[in-house]
């Protein structure tokens, strides 16, 4: 069993998403990404992250609606 923690990063700004992903992976985290809240919800069907990093302003579904669901 792995001791690595999984982080789900949900952000529509791809450059920022990649920067955060690279930084977290360098600290030995497993990082999954989604480009908006809808994609984030779909990931949660198969993924049980230890932490979710969530942008509040995104197209299709923002952070607040994601959180409420």
N, C-alpha and C positions, 0 to 999 in steps of 0.2 A: 504494500500500500504506500502511495506517495504522500509525502508531507507537504507537497506544493499546494498552495492555495490558488483557487480560481477566481478571477475577476471578470465580470461582464462590464465592458465599457460601451456605453451607448451615447454616441455623439454624431451629428451630421457633418461636422467639419473634419474632413478626412485627414488633412495635414496635422491637425491637433490630435486626432485619434491615433495616428501612426506614431507621433512623438511620444505620447503617453504610453502606448503599447510597447514601444522599444525600451522606454525607461523602466517600465514594470517588469518586462521580461528579463532585463539585465539584473533585476533583483530576485530572479527565480520564481516569479509568479507565472501562472498559466493565464493568458489573456484571450478572451473571446470578445469579438466586437459586433456591434449592430449600428446601422446608420440612422435609425429612428426608433421610436417607441414600439411600432408594430413589429419591426424586426426583433427588437428586444424581447417582446412577449413570445414570439415564435421560438426564440432561443431557449426561453425558460421552460418550454415543453420537454426538452431533453437535457438541459443543463441545470445544475444546482450550484450556482456560484456562492462563494464565501462573502463576496462584496460586489455591489453594483455601483458603478460610477455613472451618473446620469446627467446629461445636459437637459436643461429645462426648456429651451426654445429650439424645437426641431419641427420640420414639416411632417405631415401625415399624422403623427401623434407626439405631442410634447411630453416633457418629463412629468408634469403634474398629472396628466391623464394616465400615463404609464403607472405611476405610483398608486393612483386610486384604483386601478384595475388589479 
